[in-house]
């Protein structure tokens, strides 16, 4: 258990370069739950699985702070103000991504063409301020499972989902009634966004 910022810095700086999996979760009673610098993590070239639960300070979009060999990444409580997709979509081997509670505090996210080439599972969870998510044609060409949970302000699924032909399952949970109705058939009529997801074999509403 770490109680001082300097102790956190020393742990990050002492990470073994051959590390393949890392979970760094701040205890609830720690008042300053902030990762001051991700550079030590970036130097772990063999790291494939990473969980960071805490505020990420000084995430610079021009410099990728994550190892390129990552296949699984979970972020929670990061409080990122800039769209994290601009960085994360360039991780060439990433297969599983969870953006969890308060990992992103902005209103708009964009997945660009050729972004996330290997991503298979994406979960968006408790992104309370997210209003618009755009997916450009050619993004996430390997995506198989998508979960959207408790993103209360998100208006609709992205237009670009209709181009993600690999999708097998879409799971919607804790979303507003209007969001769900746009994806459902009601009184014999399809919702406004049904055409975006009609190719997905399994759509689950909880």
Secondary structure as GFF3:
##gff-version 3
##sequence-region A 1 206
A	DSSP	alpha_helix	5	13	.	.	.	ID=ss1
A	DSSP	beta_strand	21	25	.	.	.	ID=ss2
A	DSSP	beta_strand	34	35	.	.	.	ID=ss3
A	DSSP	alpha_helix	39	42	.	.	.	ID=ss4
A	DSSP	beta_strand	49	53	.	.	.	ID=ss5
A	DSSP	beta_strand	55	56	.	.	.	ID=ss6
A	DSSP	beta_strand	72	76	.	.	.	ID=ss7
A	DSSP	alpha_helix	85	88	.	.	.	ID=ss8
A	DSSP	beta_strand	96	99	.	.	.	ID=ss9
A	DSSP	beta_strand	108	111	.	.	.	ID=ss10
A	DSSP	beta_strand	121	125	.	.	.	ID=ss11
A	DSSP	beta_strand	132	135	.	.	.	ID=ss12
A	DSSP	beta_strand	145	149	.	.	.	ID=ss13
A	DSSP	three_ten_helix	159	163	.	.	.	ID=ss14
A	DSSP	beta_strand	169	173	.	.	.	ID=ss15
A	DSSP	alpha_helix	177	181	.	.	.	ID=ss16
A	DSSP	beta_strand	185	186	.	.	.	ID=ss17
A	DSSP	beta_strand	189	190	.	.	.	ID=ss18
A	DSSP	alpha_helix	194	197	.	.	.	ID=ss19
A	DSSP	beta_strand	202	205	.	.	.	ID=ss20
###
